[in-house]
Amino acid sequence: LANFGYNRDGKKGKKQIVIVFLTDDQGYPISVQVFAGNTSDCKTFDEQIKKIKSRFNCDKVVVVGDRGMIKTAGIDSLTKEKFNFISAITKNQIETLLNNDIIQLEMFHEELAEVEYEKVRYVLRRNPVRLKEIRENRFSKLISLTQYIKEKNEYLNKHKKANPEIALKHAIKKSMNLIIHKWVNISIKDRNIILEINEKEKQKIEKLDGCYCLKTDLTKQEAAKEIIHSRYKDLAKVEWAFRTMKSKFLEMRGIFVVKEKRTRAHVFNVMLGYMLY
């Protein structure tokens, strides 16, 4: 089952297996399934829909998944089985809705807002805690870059033969590693590296700080926006389950078996352990 595939932890050059974990709305395990490490999300998602329909014999189900899991193909599969979905959209998709005047920036505040467009409901919110975290993180990155440039300038002043162009390249690379290069300008003047903030670009980037947008095909009669929001936030229970199962407490990783059948058995036993836990 081990193979190279998209690694969610950002670890390169490592083989993996793909584990799909289903829970009910309380976070209680329903099913676990193991796939080869190079299996795409679309394939694993379709398998779960078939399982819910045929093996569990469900007629009315709302599947909740994050923006990376429930995509257009997945929504089509759900619609085909007359299932419903709750998911989220990306920042680029939020921008598209804003540009098309389907939603307005003023709608993002601490209280939930809602818009319906082409039989899809969008539930919007700006999380003030996340807003603060993002802006504090951005500020700390700017402080880090400022300190780095200060050290480079001190070095250039002490070493007259040092090449300022090389120092400039290092400073630009540092800004790119910190992912703040889009709203800072770095240049050289009289052997000194100058850092300037592009306020216009910075404001454009931070306008959606703390904002998120959920989408669903459930009608208002089937579920209020508060329920939509609450069910999506319940995905944290699935994430917590995965962390518990992968940790030293239940030790899903590392996997010291080789055969496919034994790998599946190992993962299944870990899920049973989690059910007891």
N, C-alpha and C positions, 0 to 999 in steps of 0.2 A: 504493500500500500504506500510505502514511503516514496515520495517523488518531489521534484522541484516544482514550486508553484508560487502564487502571490502570497507573500508572508506579511501578515497583519502587524507583526512586531518589528518589521523592517530589518530582519536578519537575512543577510544575503549568503548564498552558497551553502544553505542547509536544507536537507530534505525534510519533508513534513507529511503529516496526514491531515485530512480535513474531517472535522467532527461537527455534525449538525445536532443541535440539542433543542427539543421542543418542551415547553412548559405550559401549564394552564395559567389563568390570570392571577393566580396566587404565587406563581413561581415554582409550583410543584412539578417534578419531572413527569413527562408523558412518554417521551421517546428519545433515544439517542441512536445515531447512525454514523458509521465511519465510511469515508470515501478516500480514494487515492489522493495524494497531495497536490496533483495538478488539475483537480476537478473544479470547474468554474461555479460561481455562486448561482448562476441561472440553472445549471443542471441540478444542483443540490436542492434548490428551491422547488423546482418542478417535481422532484421526487417526494418532497414533503406534502405537496398538494395532493398527489396521487394517493399517498399513504392516508391522509386525513379523510379523503373521499371513500376509498375502497376498503382499507383495513379497519379504520375506526368508524366507518359508516356514518359520517357526519353530513347533514344537509345544510345546516346554517352555521357558518364559522366566520369570525373576523380574525384575520391574521395580522399580527403587529410585528413589524420589522423595521430596522433602521434604513437610512437612505441608500446604503450600499447593498442591502439585501433585496428590497422590493423595488425593482426597476420596471421599465415599460413591459418587457417580456413577461415578468412575474405577474404584473397586474392583469395582462391579457389572459394568462393561465387561470388566475383567480376568477376573473369575470366569466370565463368559459364554464367554470364549475358553479357559478352563482354564489361565490364566496365574496366577502368584503375585505377591505384592507385599511390599515392605519399605518402611515409612514411619515417621513419627513422629506423635505427637498433641500437641495444644495444652495449655497449662497449665490451661485451663478443663476440658478432658476428663480431665486427670490428677486435678483436684479431684473430678470426678464419680465416678471410679473409687475415690478415697479415701472419699468420702461413702457409696458403696455397699459399702464394705468388700471390694472386689475386690482392691485392693492396700493396703498399709499404709506409712505414712511411714518407718517404721524400715527398710524394704527398700531405700531409697535410700542407698547408700554407694558407696565407690570400686569395690568388686567388683560385677560384673554380677549382677543378680537376675532371676528369671523367674516369670511367672504365666500360666496358660492359662485362658481364660474364653470359653465359647461358640465354640470352635474357632478363637479368635484368641489368639496368644501375645503377651504384653507383656514387653519386655526393659527393665529399669530400671537407672539409674545416677545417681549424683551426682558431677559432675566437680569435684574440689577446686580446680583452677586457676580454672575459671569461677566457682565459689563465691566465691573471694577477689576476683576481678575485679569481680563484681557488687557485693559489699559495700564495696569500696574506692570504687567509682563512686558508690554511694549516699551514702557518708560525705562524699565531695568535694562532692556537690550540697548536702548539709546545711551544710557549711562556707561554700559560696558564698552560700546564703540567709542564714546568720548574719551574714556580712560585709555583705550588702546591707541587712539590717535595722539593723545597727549604724550604717551611714552615714545611713540615713533618720532614726534617732533623734538623731544628732548634728545633722542639719539642722533637725529640729523644735525642739531645744533652743536653737539659735542664732537661729532665726526664729520668734518667738512668734506671729506672725500666720499662719504656715503651717497649713494644714488637716490635722490628723492622720488624718482619715477617708480623704483622698485617698492619703496615704502608706500607709495600711492596704490599700487597694485594690491599690496597686502591689506591695506585699509578697505579697499573696495571688496576684496574677497571676504574680509571679516563681516562687512555689512550684508553680503549675500548669504553667508552662513547663518547670520542672525535673522535673516529674512526681513530686513527693514530697508533694503536697497531701493525699493520703489518710492520711498518718501524722504530719502536723504540724498544730498548732493555732496560729493567729495572731490576736491580739486587741490591744486598746489599754487601757492603764491609766496615768492621769496623764500623758497626751500621749506616752507611750512605747509602742512596738510590742513586744509580748511574744511570744516564740516558745517553744512547748512541744511536746515529742515525745509522741505517742500510742503508748506502748510496746506496748500490746495489739495495735493495728492494725499496727504495724511488724513485730512477731513473726509475725503472720498472713501478711503480704506476703513476708517473707524465709524462710518455712519451706520454699519450693520453690526457693530460690536454688541454681543449679548442677544442678538436677534435670532429667532428660529421660527420656522413655519412648518406645520404639520399638514398633511393632506389625507383625505379619506373619501370614499364613495358612499359612506353611511349617510342616510338622510337625518334631518333634525328630529324627526319622530322616532328614529331608531336610537339615536344617541346625541345628547347635548354636547356642546363644545368642551365643557368641563370633563365629561367622561372620556372624550377623545384624547384630551391632554393627559388625563390621569392614566389611561391605559398605555399610552406611549411611554410615559415616565416609568411604568412598571417594567420596561425592558431592563432597567437597572437590576432587577431580580435575576434575570438571565445572566447578565454580566457577572453578578456576584456569585452565581452558581458555578460559572466557568472558572472564576478565580479560585473558588474553594476546591473544585475538582482538580485543578492543575497544581495546586500548592502542595507543600510538603505534608499537609494534613491528610490528604487523600492520595497524593502522589500519582496522578495520571502520567506526569512526565518525570524522568525520561522513561521511554518505553523500551524495555529490555527483551521483548519478544520479537520474533522475526516473521513467523507465518501469519498470513492474513486472518485465519480463523482465530488464532490466539490473540492477535491484536484487537479484534472485535470483542472477544471475550473479556480482555483486560479493561477496555473502555466501558463495557456493559457492567462489569463488577464495580467500577468506580462510580457509575451512576447509581447503582443499588446502595453503595456506601453513602452517597450524598442523600438519597431518599431517607435513610436511617438518621443521618445527621440533621 
